[in-house]
Amino acid sequence: MKKWDIIGLTKCAIYQTGTANSKRKAVFIMLKKCSIVVLLCALLLLTACGKTTETVNNSATAKTSSPVVTDSSTPDATPETSIIPSAPDSSETSSTVTAANSQAGNTATSTANNKAGATNSKPSVSSANAPTQSQAVASKAPATSTPVPSKPTPAFDPQPYYDYAKSYGISQGLKFDSTMNKQDNAWDQPLSLYSALSESTMQANIRSGINFIIHEGNTDFGLYLEKQADGYYLYMFYA
């Protein structure tokens, strides 16, 4: 045989061996994938069956273990009463038992529905008792108190002190002259009269002014009130 024939046969053998190996690998991979899919399907079925069985068991347990509670406030709940017929009869007894069982079932169903509704629903306020929007706004608005007007402070009246100075000067022997004024007659620092001073203080100042006029040897005196920002000035003229 020639050298090229031997090489060709070798290549054919290697190709066939590689093809067989690749086919086996492909079959193995397919089998592996199929087994994984089968296992996943089995796990899903087992899980679904387990959940269904658990749900059925829980519902059966709840039905058998939970007692029927009759609420006295529920209008549909009617207390069970055992009726003993005067003349027992098989047909009447069976019908009575059937009616009692059906009534108990209806009572349990209505009680469960009422409890579920009371749990899931919030208490509603009836429209008759619910406050209107205007009432709510009025209740929230703060109560405004009417301010009590304060009594006005009476204005300071200097006339009583003018009269006091006039009467005190006459009582000390002076002659009062109403025609005296600042331009034609002598006068000293005027006396301040205003509400911040007490009455006794202003009267003492007036007596001091009259006594000074007498001490200087004067026989006549006059008075004059001049309005100021915070009160009055009392001028004492003398001659």
C-alpha positions in Angstrom: 0.0 0.0 0.0 1.0 3.5 -0.6 1.8 6.0 2.0 -1.1 8.2 1.1 -3.6 5.3 1.4 -2.4 4.6 4.9 -2.8 8.2 5.9 -6.3 8.3 4.5 -7.4 5.2 6.3 -6.0 6.6 9.5 -7.8 9.8 9.1 -11.0 7.9 8.3 -10.6 5.8 11.5 -9.9 8.9 13.6 -13.0 10.7 12.1 -15.3 7.7 12.8 -14.0 7.4 16.4 -14.5 11.1 17.0 -18.0 11.0 15.5 -18.9 8.1 17.7 -17.6 9.8 20.8 -19.5 13.0 20.0 -22.7 11.1 19.4 -22.3 9.4 22.8 -21.6 12.7 24.4 -24.7 14.2 22.8 -26.9 11.3 23.9 -25.4 11.6 27.5 -26.2 15.3 27.6 -29.7 14.8 26.3 -30.3 12.1 28.9 -28.9 14.4 31.7 -31.2 17.2 30.6 -34.2 14.9 30.4 -33.5 13.6 33.9 -33.2 17.2 35.3 -36.5 18.2 33.7 -38.2 15.0 35.1 -36.9 15.8 38.6 -38.1 19.4 38.4 -41.5 18.3 37.3 -41.6 15.7 40.1 -40.6 18.4 42.7 -43.3 20.8 41.4 -46.0 18.1 41.6 -44.9 17.1 45.1 -45.0 20.7 46.2 -48.4 21.3 44.7 -49.8 18.2 46.2 -48.3 19.1 49.6 -49.9 22.5 49.6 -53.3 21.2 48.5 -53.2 18.5 51.2 -52.2 21.1 53.8 -55.0 23.5 52.7 -57.6 20.7 52.9 -56.3 19.6 56.3 -56.4 23.1 57.7 -59.9 23.8 56.5 -61.0 20.4 57.8 -59.3 21.1 61.2 -60.9 24.6 61.3 -64.3 23.2 60.7 -64.1 20.5 63.2 -62.1 22.3 66.0 -63.7 25.8 65.9 -66.9 25.9 68.1 -69.9 27.8 66.9 -70.2 31.0 68.9 -73.6 32.6 69.0 -73.5 36.4 69.5 -76.5 37.6 71.5 -76.3 41.0 69.8 -76.6 39.6 66.2 -80.2 39.8 65.1 -79.8 36.6 62.9 -78.5 34.5 65.7 -81.4 32.5 67.2 -80.8 30.4 70.3 -81.3 26.7 69.8 -84.3 25.3 71.6 -85.1 21.6 71.9 -88.7 20.9 71.1 -90.1 17.7 72.6 -93.2 16.8 70.7 -96.1 15.5 72.8 -96.6 12.5 70.5 -93.2 11.3 69.2 -93.3 10.1 65.7 -90.4 8.9 63.5 -91.2 11.2 60.6 -91.7 14.3 62.8 -88.5 13.5 64.7 -86.4 13.2 61.6 -87.8 16.4 60.2 -87.2 18.3 63.5 -83.6 17.1 63.6 -83.1 18.1 59.9 -84.6 21.6 60.5 -82.4 22.0 63.7 -79.3 21.0 61.8 -80.1 23.4 58.9 -80.8 26.2 61.3 -77.6 25.6 63.2 -75.7 25.7 59.9 -77.3 29.0 58.9 -76.6 30.4 62.3 -72.9 29.5 62.1 -72.6 30.9 58.6 -74.3 34.2 59.5 -72.2 34.5 62.7 -68.9 33.9 60.7 -69.9 36.4 58.0 -70.9 39.0 60.6 -67.5 38.6 62.4 -65.6 38.8 59.1 -67.5 41.9 58.2 -66.8 43.5 61.6 -63.1 42.7 61.3 -62.6 44.0 57.8 -64.9 47.0 57.9 -64.3 50.2 59.8 -67.1 51.6 61.9 -69.0 54.1 59.9 -70.6 57.3 61.3 -74.3 57.7 60.5 -75.2 60.7 58.5 -77.6 61.8 61.2 -74.9 62.0 63.8 -72.1 63.1 61.6 -71.3 66.8 62.0 -71.7 69.0 59.0 -68.7 70.8 57.4 -69.9 74.1 58.8 -70.2 72.7 62.3 -66.7 71.2 62.1 -65.2 74.5 60.9 -67.1 76.4 63.7 -65.8 73.9 66.3 -62.2 74.3 65.1 -62.4 78.1 64.9 -61.0 79.7 68.1 -63.4 81.6 70.2 -62.7 85.3 69.9 -63.4 87.2 73.0 -64.8 90.7 72.6 -62.2 93.2 74.0 -63.6 95.1 76.9 -63.0 98.8 76.3 -60.7 100.3 78.9 -61.9 103.3 80.7 -60.3 106.5 79.4 -57.9 108.1 81.8 -59.5 111.4 82.8 -57.7 114.5 81.6 -55.7 116.4 84.2 -57.7 119.4 85.5 -55.5 122.3 86.8 -58.4 124.4 87.9 -58.6 123.1 91.5 -54.9 124.1 92.0 -55.5 127.5 90.5 -58.4 128.0 93.0 -56.2 126.7 95.9 -53.4 129.2 95.1 -55.9 132.1 94.8 -57.7 131.3 98.1 -54.4 130.6 99.9 -52.9 134.0 98.8 -56.0 135.9 99.9 -56.0 134.1 103.2 -52.3 135.3 103.7 -53.3 139.0 103.3 -52.5 139.5 99.6 -54.8 141.2 97.1 -55.7 139.2 94.0 -55.5 141.1 90.6 -56.8 139.3 87.6 -55.4 141.8 85.1 -51.7 140.9 85.8 -49.8 139.3 82.9 -46.3 138.2 81.9 -45.5 141.3 79.9 -46.3 143.9 82.5 -45.6 142.2 85.9 -42.8 140.4 87.6 -42.9 136.6 88.0 -40.5 133.8 88.9 -40.1 130.2 87.7 -43.6 128.9 87.1 -44.9 125.9 89.1 -45.4 122.6 87.2 -48.8 121.0 87.5 -49.3 117.5 86.0 -50.8 114.2 86.9 -47.5 112.5 87.8 -47.2 114.7 90.9 -49.3 114.0 94.0 -51.9 116.5 95.2 -50.0 117.2 98.4 -46.8 118.0 96.5 -48.4 120.5 94.2 -50.2 122.2 97.1 -47.0 122.5 99.0 -45.3 124.1 96.0 -48.1 126.6 95.7 -47.8 127.6 99.4 -44.1 128.0 99.0 -44.6 130.4 96.0 -47.2 132.5 97.9 -45.0 132.7 101.0 -42.0 133.9 98.8 -44.2 136.7 97.4 -45.1 137.8 100.9 -41.5 137.5 102.1 -40.4 139.9 99.3 -42.8 142.6 100.6 -45.4 142.4 97.8 -49.1 143.1 98.4 -50.7 142.1 95.1 -50.5 138.9 93.1 -52.0 137.3 90.1 -52.2 133.8 88.5 -52.0 132.4 85.0 -52.3 128.8 83.6 -50.3 127.8 80.5 -50.9 124.5 78.7 -47.8 122.3 78.3 -47.3 118.8 76.6 -47.5 116.9 79.9 -49.5 119.3 82.0 -49.7 123.0 82.9 -47.5 125.9 84.2 -48.9 128.0 87.0 -47.5 131.5 86.8 -47.6 133.7 89.9 -47.3 137.5 89.3 -46.7 140.0 92.1 -46.4 143.7 92.6 
